[in-house]
Structure formats: structure tokens, C-alpha cells
Amino acid sequence: MSFHTRSVSMAHGLSGKTVCAMVGLPARGKSYIAQKLCRYLNWLGIPTQVFNVGNYRRKMCGSSKTAEFFDPKNEEAEEGRLRAAVEALNEMVDWLRTSDGQVAIYDATNTSLTRRQMIRQNCEELGLHVQIIILDYI
């Protein structure tokens, strides 16, 4: 297990808003770590919430999908997966903008550079000081 972080400055606590983007292959423990981190930060008094893209995908596309649904060549399924990722990202940004929340954990595979750029771009549109931490779970 290794973690790689970017844009981290926690010497004097968290300043402003922070987004933790989980990165890693499926079934490697990203959601487990995200939930544990959320619980711990909330216990410390830092308002934190997890935005799990898988939950959005199951709600929007159904829960019983075959491996074919996750095939990168399946354009229809790719559109559905992207819609779920964008919906989770939009709700995360809204939560950061309108609540007293400090840390948002974006829980998805996020293995492609395009997906990480999408996260960064949407966070920049906040107009607030947002630190982005990439937790690469190998």
C-alpha cells in the first residue's frame, strides 16, 4: 500500500476547503479508506463527506451490471458511468460551496488523467481556495 499526495499543506491544520480524490483500481480498498478517513476527520471536528461515484452509478444505471458494462469500448455504458461521475462531482462542489464542510472525499477509480483533470477543473470553478489531495491507493 502506498499513498501519493499533491498540494498538501497541513502544518497548521486544514485551511480553506480540501478535496481528497481517491485513485486506484477496483476492489483495492478505496471506499474502505475513504469511509475511515471521513469518520476520523468528523471525529476531529472537521466536517467531511464522502461522494462515492459507485453509489451514484448504481442509483442512475441500476445495480445489476455485467462486466460488459465496464468495458471501455462500450460507449453507451461509458456515457452512463461519466454521467454518474459528473453528478457526484457536481454534488460535491455544491456541498463545498453551500455548507460548512471542509473536506470532500471523491471516491472513484479516477485512474485516467482526463478524470483527474475534470476533478481539478470543477474544483477551480468554485472560486474558493480548494486544496486537492490525490490519494493513489496501490
VOKE-823032 format. One record per atom (N, C-alpha, C): residue number from 1; residue in three letters; atom name; z, x, y. Coordinates in nm, 2 decimals. Example, Ala and Ser with C-alpha at 12.3 -4.5 7.8 and 13.67 -1.06 7.14 Angstrom:
BEGIN
1:ALA:N:0.78:1.32:-0.57
1:ALA:CA:0.78:1.23:-0.45
1:ALA:C:0.78:1.32:-0.33
2:SER:N:0.71:1.28:-0.22
2:SER:CA:0.71:1.37:-0.11
2:SER:C:0.79:1.29:0.00
REM end
This chain:
BEGIN
1:MET:N:0.00:0.09:-0.12
1:MET:CA:0.00:0.00:0.00
1:MET:C:0.00:0.09:0.12
2:SER:N:-0.09:0.06:0.22
2:SER:CA:-0.09:0.13:0.34
2:SER:C:-0.12:0.04:0.46
3:PHE:N:-0.06:0.06:0.57
3:PHE:CA:-0.09:-0.02:0.69
3:PHE:C:-0.15:0.07:0.79
4:HIS:N:-0.25:0.03:0.86
4:HIS:CA:-0.31:0.10:0.97
4:HIS:C:-0.29:0.01:1.09
5:THR:N:-0.24:0.06:1.20
5:THR:CA:-0.22:-0.02:1.32
5:THR:C:-0.30:0.03:1.44
6:ARG:N:-0.34:-0.05:1.53
6:ARG:CA:-0.41:-0.02:1.65
6:ARG:C:-0.34:-0.09:1.77
7:SER:N:-0.34:-0.03:1.88
7:SER:CA:-0.29:-0.10:2.01
7:SER:C:-0.15:-0.14:1.99
8:VAL:N:-0.06:-0.05:1.94
8:VAL:CA:0.08:-0.09:1.92
8:VAL:C:0.16:-0.01:2.02
9:SER:N:0.25:-0.09:2.09
9:SER:CA:0.35:-0.03:2.18
9:SER:C:0.47:-0.11:2.17
10:MET:N:0.56:-0.07:2.08
10:MET:CA:0.68:-0.15:2.06
10:MET:C:0.81:-0.07:2.09
11:ALA:N:0.80:0.04:2.17
11:ALA:CA:0.91:0.12:2.21
11:ALA:C:1.02:0.04:2.27
12:HIS:N:0.99:-0.05:2.36
12:HIS:CA:1.09:-0.14:2.43
12:HIS:C:1.07:-0.28:2.39
13:GLY:N:1.04:-0.31:2.27
13:GLY:CA:1.02:-0.45:2.22
13:GLY:C:0.87:-0.49:2.25
14:LEU:N:0.84:-0.62:2.22
14:LEU:CA:0.71:-0.67:2.24
14:LEU:C:0.69:-0.71:2.39
15:SER:N:0.59:-0.67:2.45
15:SER:CA:0.56:-0.71:2.59
15:SER:C:0.44:-0.80:2.59
16:GLY:N:0.45:-0.91:2.65
16:GLY:CA:0.33:-1.00:2.65
16:GLY:C:0.31:-1.07:2.52
17:LYS:N:0.19:-1.10:2.49
17:LYS:CA:0.15:-1.17:2.36
17:LYS:C:0.09:-1.07:2.27
18:THR:N:0.12:-1.09:2.14
18:THR:CA:0.07:-1.00:2.03
18:THR:C:0.00:-1.08:1.93
19:VAL:N:-0.12:-1.03:1.88
19:VAL:CA:-0.19:-1.09:1.77
19:VAL:C:-0.19:-0.98:1.65
20:CYS:N:-0.14:-1.02:1.54
20:CYS:CA:-0.15:-0.94:1.42
20:CYS:C:-0.26:-1.00:1.33
21:ALA:N:-0.36:-0.92:1.31
21:ALA:CA:-0.47:-0.96:1.23
21:ALA:C:-0.46:-0.89:1.09
22:MET:N:-0.44:-0.97:0.99
22:MET:CA:-0.43:-0.92:0.86
22:MET:C:-0.57:-0.88:0.81
23:VAL:N:-0.58:-0.77:0.74
23:VAL:CA:-0.71:-0.73:0.69
23:VAL:C:-0.69:-0.68:0.54
24:GLY:N:-0.78:-0.73:0.45
24:GLY:CA:-0.77:-0.68:0.31
24:GLY:C:-0.84:-0.78:0.22
25:LEU:N:-0.87:-0.73:0.10
25:LEU:CA:-0.94:-0.81:0.00
25:LEU:C:-0.85:-0.93:-0.04
26:PRO:N:-0.91:-1.03:-0.10
26:PRO:CA:-0.84:-1.14:-0.15
26:PRO:C:-0.73:-1.10:-0.26
27:ALA:N:-0.63:-1.18:-0.26
27:ALA:CA:-0.52:-1.16:-0.36
27:ALA:C:-0.45:-1.02:-0.36
28:ARG:N:-0.43:-0.97:-0.24
28:ARG:CA:-0.37:-0.84:-0.23
28:ARG:C:-0.23:-0.85:-0.16
29:GLY:N:-0.19:-0.98:-0.12
29:GLY:CA:-0.06:-0.99:-0.06
29:GLY:C:-0.05:-1.01:0.09
30:LYS:N:-0.17:-1.03:0.15
30:LYS:CA:-0.17:-1.05:0.29
30:LYS:C:-0.09:-1.17:0.34
31:SER:N:-0.11:-1.28:0.27
31:SER:CA:-0.03:-1.40:0.31
31:SER:C:0.11:-1.39:0.29
32:TYR:N:0.15:-1.32:0.18
32:TYR:CA:0.29:-1.30:0.15
32:TYR:C:0.35:-1.21:0.26
33:ILE:N:0.29:-1.11:0.30
33:ILE:CA:0.34:-1.02:0.40
33:ILE:C:0.34:-1.09:0.54
34:ALA:N:0.24:-1.17:0.56
34:ALA:CA:0.23:-1.25:0.69
34:ALA:C:0.35:-1.34:0.70
35:GLN:N:0.38:-1.41:0.59
35:GLN:CA:0.50:-1.51:0.59
35:GLN:C:0.63:-1.43:0.61
36:LYS:N:0.64:-1.32:0.54
36:LYS:CA:0.77:-1.24:0.55
36:LYS:C:0.78:-1.19:0.69
37:LEU:N:0.68:-1.14:0.75
37:LEU:CA:0.68:-1.09:0.89
37:LEU:C:0.71:-1.20:0.99
38:CYS:N:0.65:-1.31:0.97
38:CYS:CA:0.68:-1.43:1.06
38:CYS:C:0.83:-1.47:1.05
39:ARG:N:0.88:-1.48:0.93
39:ARG:CA:1.02:-1.52:0.91
39:ARG:C:1.11:-1.42:0.98
40:TYR:N:1.08:-1.29:0.96
40:TYR:CA:1.17:-1.18:1.02
40:TYR:C:1.16:-1.18:1.17
41:LEU:N:1.04:-1.19:1.23
41:LEU:CA:1.03:-1.19:1.37
41:LEU:C:1.10:-1.32:1.43
42:ASN:N:1.08:-1.43:1.37
42:ASN:CA:1.15:-1.55:1.42
42:ASN:C:1.30:-1.53:1.41
43:TRP:N:1.35:-1.47:1.30
43:TRP:CA:1.49:-1.44:1.29
43:TRP:C:1.54:-1.36:1.40
44:LEU:N:1.46:-1.26:1.44
44:LEU:CA:1.50:-1.17:1.55
44:LEU:C:1.49:-1.25:1.69
45:GLY:N:1.44:-1.37:1.69
45:GLY:CA:1.43:-1.44:1.81
45:GLY:C:1.29:-1.43:1.88
46:ILE:N:1.19:-1.37:1.81
46:ILE:CA:1.06:-1.36:1.87
46:ILE:C:0.97:-1.47:1.81
47:PRO:N:0.94:-1.57:1.90
47:PRO:CA:0.86:-1.68:1.85
47:PRO:C:0.73:-1.64:1.78
48:THR:N:0.71:-1.67:1.66
48:THR:CA:0.60:-1.62:1.58
48:THR:C:0.54:-1.73:1.49
49:GLN:N:0.41:-1.73:1.47
49:GLN:CA:0.35:-1.83:1.39
49:GLN:C:0.23:-1.77:1.31
50:VAL:N:0.21:-1.82:1.19
50:VAL:CA:0.10:-1.77:1.10
50:VAL:C:-0.01:-1.87:1.11
51:PHE:N:-0.13:-1.82:1.13
51:PHE:CA:-0.25:-1.91:1.12
51:PHE:C:-0.34:-1.86:1.00
52:ASN:N:-0.32:-1.93:0.89
52:ASN:CA:-0.38:-1.89:0.76
52:ASN:C:-0.52:-1.96:0.75
53:VAL:N:-0.62:-1.88:0.76
53:VAL:CA:-0.76:-1.94:0.75
53:VAL:C:-0.79:-2.01:0.62
54:GLY:N:-0.73:-1.96:0.51
54:GLY:CA:-0.74:-2.03:0.38
54:GLY:C:-0.70:-2.18:0.39
55:ASN:N:-0.59:-2.20:0.46
55:ASN:CA:-0.54:-2.34:0.47
55:ASN:C:-0.63:-2.42:0.55
56:TYR:N:-0.69:-2.37:0.66
56:TYR:CA:-0.79:-2.44:0.74
56:TYR:C:-0.92:-2.47:0.65
57:ARG:N:-0.96:-2.37:0.57
57:ARG:CA:-1.08:-2.38:0.49
57:ARG:C:-1.05:-2.49:0.39
58:ARG:N:-0.94:-2.50:0.32
58:ARG:CA:-0.91:-2.60:0.22
58:ARG:C:-0.91:-2.74:0.28
59:LYS:N:-0.85:-2.75:0.41
59:LYS:CA:-0.84:-2.87:0.47
59:LYS:C:-0.98:-2.92:0.51
60:MET:N:-1.07:-2.83:0.56
60:MET:CA:-1.20:-2.87:0.61
60:MET:C:-1.31:-2.88:0.50
61:CYS:N:-1.30:-2.80:0.40
61:CYS:CA:-1.40:-2.79:0.29
61:CYS:C:-1.36:-2.84:0.16
62:GLY:N:-1.23:-2.87:0.14
62:GLY:CA:-1.18:-2.91:0.01
62:GLY:C:-1.12:-2.79:-0.06
63:SER:N:-1.03:-2.82:-0.16
63:SER:CA:-0.96:-2.72:-0.22
63:SER:C:-1.01:-2.67:-0.35
64:SER:N:-1.10:-2.74:-0.41
64:SER:CA:-1.15:-2.70:-0.55
64:SER:C:-1.29:-2.64:-0.53
65:LYS:N:-1.30:-2.52:-0.50
65:LYS:CA:-1.43:-2.45:-0.48
65:LYS:C:-1.45:-2.34:-0.59
66:THR:N:-1.57:-2.33:-0.64
66:THR:CA:-1.60:-2.23:-0.74
66:THR:C:-1.63:-2.09:-0.67
67:ALA:N:-1.65:-1.99:-0.74
67:ALA:CA:-1.68:-1.86:-0.69
67:ALA:C:-1.81:-1.86:-0.61
68:GLU:N:-1.90:-1.95:-0.64
68:GLU:CA:-2.03:-1.97:-0.57
68:GLU:C:-2.01:-2.00:-0.42
69:PHE:N:-1.90:-2.07:-0.39
69:PHE:CA:-1.87:-2.10:-0.25
69:PHE:C:-1.84:-1.97:-0.17
70:PHE:N:-1.79:-1.87:-0.23
70:PHE:CA:-1.75:-1.75:-0.16
70:PHE:C:-1.86:-1.64:-0.17
71:ASP:N:-1.98:-1.67:-0.23
71:ASP:CA:-2.09:-1.58:-0.24
71:ASP:C:-2.15:-1.56:-0.10
72:PRO:N:-2.16:-1.44:-0.05
72:PRO:CA:-2.21:-1.41:0.09
72:PRO:C:-2.36:-1.46:0.11
73:LYS:N:-2.43:-1.48:0.00
73:LYS:CA:-2.57:-1.53:0.01
73:LYS:C:-2.57:-1.68:0.02
74:ASN:N:-2.46:-1.75:0.00
74:ASN:CA:-2.46:-1.90:0.01
74:ASN:C:-2.44:-1.93:0.16
75:GLU:N:-2.55:-1.96:0.23
75:GLU:CA:-2.54:-1.98:0.37
75:GLU:C:-2.47:-2.10:0.41
76:GLU:N:-2.48:-2.21:0.34
76:GLU:CA:-2.40:-2.33:0.37
76:GLU:C:-2.25:-2.31:0.36
77:ALA:N:-2.21:-2.24:0.25
77:ALA:CA:-2.07:-2.21:0.24
77:ALA:C:-2.02:-2.11:0.35
78:GLU:N:-2.11:-2.02:0.38
78:GLU:CA:-2.07:-1.92:0.49
78:GLU:C:-2.05:-1.99:0.62
79:GLU:N:-2.13:-2.10:0.65
79:GLU:CA:-2.11:-2.18:0.77
79:GLU:C:-1.97:-2.25:0.76
80:GLY:N:-1.94:-2.30:0.65
80:GLY:CA:-1.81:-2.37:0.63
80:GLY:C:-1.69:-2.27:0.65
81:ARG:N:-1.70:-2.16:0.59
81:ARG:CA:-1.60:-2.06:0.60
81:ARG:C:-1.58:-2.01:0.74
82:LEU:N:-1.69:-1.99:0.81
82:LEU:CA:-1.69:-1.95:0.95
82:LEU:C:-1.63:-2.06:1.04
83:ARG:N:-1.66:-2.18:1.02
83:ARG:CA:-1.60:-2.29:1.09
83:ARG:C:-1.45:-2.29:1.08
84:ALA:N:-1.40:-2.27:0.96
84:ALA:CA:-1.26:-2.27:0.93
84:ALA:C:-1.19:-2.15:1.01
85:ALA:N:-1.26:-2.03:1.00
85:ALA:CA:-1.21:-1.91:1.07
85:ALA:C:-1.20:-1.94:1.22
86:VAL:N:-1.30:-2.00:1.28
86:VAL:CA:-1.31:-2.03:1.42
86:VAL:C:-1.20:-2.13:1.46
87:GLU:N:-1.19:-2.23:1.38
87:GLU:CA:-1.08:-2.34:1.40
87:GLU:C:-0.94:-2.27:1.41
88:ALA:N:-0.91:-2.19:1.31
88:ALA:CA:-0.78:-2.12:1.31
88:ALA:C:-0.77:-2.03:1.43
89:LEU:N:-0.87:-1.96:1.46
89:LEU:CA:-0.87:-1.87:1.58
89:LEU:C:-0.85:-1.95:1.71
90:ASN:N:-0.92:-2.06:1.72
90:ASN:CA:-0.90:-2.14:1.84
90:ASN:C:-0.76:-2.20:1.85
91:GLU:N:-0.70:-2.25:1.74
91:GLU:CA:-0.57:-2.30:1.74
91:GLU:C:-0.47:-2.19:1.77
92:MET:N:-0.49:-2.07:1.72
92:MET:CA:-0.41:-1.95:1.75
92:MET:C:-0.41:-1.92:1.90
93:VAL:N:-0.53:-1.91:1.96
93:VAL:CA:-0.54:-1.89:2.10
93:VAL:C:-0.47:-1.99:2.19
94:ASP:N:-0.49:-2.12:2.15
94:ASP:CA:-0.43:-2.23:2.22
94:ASP:C:-0.27:-2.22:2.21
95:TRP:N:-0.22:-2.18:2.09
95:TRP:CA:-0.08:-2.17:2.07
95:TRP:C:-0.03:-2.06:2.16
96:LEU:N:-0.10:-1.95:2.17
96:LEU:CA:-0.05:-1.83:2.25
96:LEU:C:-0.06:-1.87:2.40
97:ARG:N:-0.16:-1.95:2.44
97:ARG:CA:-0.18:-1.99:2.58
97:ARG:C:-0.08:-2.09:2.62
98:THR:N:-0.04:-2.18:2.54
98:THR:CA:0.04:-2.30:2.59
98:THR:C:0.18:-2.31:2.54
99:SER:N:0.22:-2.21:2.46
99:SER:CA:0.36:-2.22:2.41
99:SER:C:0.43:-2.09:2.45
100:ASP:N:0.56:-2.08:2.41
100:ASP:CA:0.64:-1.96:2.44
100:ASP:C:0.62:-1.86:2.33
101:GLY:N:0.53:-1.88:2.24
101:GLY:CA:0.50:-1.79:2.13
101:GLY:C:0.46:-1.66:2.18
102:GLN:N:0.52:-1.55:2.11
102:GLN:CA:0.48:-1.42:2.14
102:GLN:C:0.39:-1.35:2.04
103:VAL:N:0.41:-1.38:1.91
103:VAL:CA:0.33:-1.32:1.81
103:VAL:C:0.26:-1.42:1.72
104:ALA:N:0.13:-1.40:1.72
104:ALA:CA:0.04:-1.49:1.63
104:ALA:C:-0.01:-1.40:1.52
105:ILE:N:0.00:-1.45:1.40
105:ILE:CA:-0.05:-1.37:1.28
105:ILE:C:-0.17:-1.45:1.23
106:TYR:N:-0.29:-1.38:1.24
106:TYR:CA:-0.41:-1.44:1.20
106:TYR:C:-0.44:-1.39:1.05
107:ASP:N:-0.41:-1.47:0.96
107:ASP:CA:-0.41:-1.44:0.82
107:ASP:C:-0.54:-1.48:0.75
108:ALA:N:-0.63:-1.38:0.73
108:ALA:CA:-0.76:-1.39:0.66
108:ALA:C:-0.80:-1.26:0.61
109:THR:N:-0.91:-1.25:0.54
109:THR:CA:-0.95:-1.12:0.48
109:THR:C:-0.99:-1.03:0.60
110:ASN:N:-1.07:-1.08:0.70
110:ASN:CA:-1.11:-1.00:0.82
110:ASN:C:-1.16:-0.86:0.78
111:THR:N:-1.24:-0.85:0.67
111:THR:CA:-1.29:-0.72:0.63
111:THR:C:-1.41:-0.68:0.70
112:SER:N:-1.48:-0.77:0.77
112:SER:CA:-1.61:-0.73:0.83
112:SER:C:-1.58:-0.69:0.98
113:LEU:N:-1.65:-0.60:1.03
113:LEU:CA:-1.64:-0.56:1.17
113:LEU:C:-1.67:-0.68:1.26
114:THR:N:-1.77:-0.76:1.22
114:THR:CA:-1.80:-0.88:1.30
114:THR:C:-1.68:-0.97:1.32
115:ARG:N:-1.60:-0.99:1.21
115:ARG:CA:-1.49:-1.08:1.22
115:ARG:C:-1.38:-1.02:1.31
116:ARG:N:-1.36:-0.89:1.30
116:ARG:CA:-1.26:-0.83:1.39
116:ARG:C:-1.30:-0.83:1.54
117:GLN:N:-1.43:-0.82:1.56
117:GLN:CA:-1.48:-0.83:1.70
117:GLN:C:-1.46:-0.97:1.75
118:MET:N:-1.48:-1.07:1.66
118:MET:CA:-1.47:-1.21:1.70
118:MET:C:-1.32:-1.24:1.74
119:ILE:N:-1.23:-1.18:1.67
119:ILE:CA:-1.08:-1.20:1.70
119:ILE:C:-1.06:-1.13:1.83
120:ARG:N:-1.10:-1.01:1.85
120:ARG:CA:-1.08:-0.94:1.98
120:ARG:C:-1.14:-1.01:2.10
121:GLN:N:-1.26:-1.06:2.08
121:GLN:CA:-1.33:-1.13:2.19
121:GLN:C:-1.26:-1.26:2.23
122:ASN:N:-1.22:-1.34:2.13
122:ASN:CA:-1.15:-1.46:2.16
122:ASN:C:-1.01:-1.43:2.23
123:CYS:N:-0.95:-1.32:2.18
123:CYS:CA:-0.82:-1.29:2.25
123:CYS:C:-0.84:-1.24:2.39
124:GLU:N:-0.94:-1.17:2.42
124:GLU:CA:-0.97:-1.12:2.55
124:GLU:C:-0.99:-1.24:2.65
125:GLU:N:-1.05:-1.35:2.59
125:GLU:CA:-1.07:-1.47:2.68
125:GLU:C:-0.95:-1.54:2.72
126:LEU:N:-0.83:-1.50:2.66
126:LEU:CA:-0.70:-1.56:2.70
126:LEU:C:-0.67:-1.53:2.85
127:GLY:N:-0.72:-1.42:2.90
127:GLY:CA:-0.68:-1.38:3.03
127:GLY:C:-0.54:-1.34:3.05
128:LEU:N:-0.47:-1.32:2.94
128:LEU:CA:-0.33:-1.27:2.93
128:LEU:C:-0.33:-1.13:2.87
129:HIS:N:-0.22:-1.06:2.89
129:HIS:CA:-0.21:-0.93:2.82
129:HIS:C:-0.18:-0.96:2.67
130:VAL:N:-0.28:-0.93:2.59
130:VAL:CA:-0.26:-0.95:2.45
130:VAL:C:-0.28:-0.82:2.37
131:GLN:N:-0.19:-0.78:2.30
131:GLN:CA:-0.20:-0.66:2.21
131:GLN:C:-0.25:-0.71:2.08
132:ILE:N:-0.34:-0.63:2.02
132:ILE:CA:-0.39:-0.67:1.89
132:ILE:C:-0.35:-0.56:1.79
133:ILE:N:-0.28:-0.60:1.69
133:ILE:CA:-0.24:-0.51:1.58
133:ILE:C:-0.32:-0.55:1.46
134:ILE:N:-0.39:-0.45:1.40
134:ILE:CA:-0.47:-0.47:1.28
134:ILE:C:-0.38:-0.42:1.16
135:LEU:N:-0.34:-0.51:1.07
135:LEU:CA:-0.26:-0.47:0.95
135:LEU:C:-0.36:-0.47:0.84
136:ASP:N:-0.40:-0.35:0.80
136:ASP:CA:-0.50:-0.33:0.69
136:ASP:C:-0.42:-0.31:0.56
137:TYR:N:-0.42:-0.41:0.48
137:TYR:CA:-0.34:-0.41:0.36
137:TYR:C:-0.43:-0.37:0.24
138:ILE:N:-0.41:-0.25:0.19
138:ILE:CA:-0.50:-0.20:0.09
138:ILE:C:-0.43:-0.21:-0.05
REM end
